[in-house]
């Protein structure tokens, strides 16, 4: 009887552990193309109009995060460009209510991960290397997992060995 109880307990622990792991994985790596509060087309902005990534994601060169443009940056152009568009009307509402646009993160790393965009930008890496052909996307789709194995494969190919990066602990 004790053997059966142990097997049942092990099965329950396995199912609960799997369920927790699945939920955590889904939270960080689940929705690859989330809906945004304003349908923003990178194809139009970065592709057709060739606006550089750093114009909107200006923190990437000097910070750990890339950042998203504030409403003032968007309204600066869209007070004249397509001001009657339904999506621009949403933008105007955020502007008039002095509220930030609640963009939904597409790439979401766990809290324990330290990823400095600025180091990668300074190393000359193009945004597309991790984020894909953004300039052809109407809605941003996560094209890489950004899981540790994916990052390490790039660092291995490029022979990156800096005492302040992941190789310190993971070699």
Buried (B, 14 or more C-beta within 10 A) or exposed (E): EEEEEEEEEEEEEEEEEEEEEEEEEEEBBEEEEBEBEBEBBBBEBBBEEEBEBEEBBBBBEEBEBBBBBBBEEBBEEBEEEEEEEEBBEBBBEBBEEEEEBEBEEBBBBEEEEEBBBBBBBEEEBEBBEBBBEBBEBEBBBBBEEBBEEEBBEBBEEEEBEEEEBBBEEEE
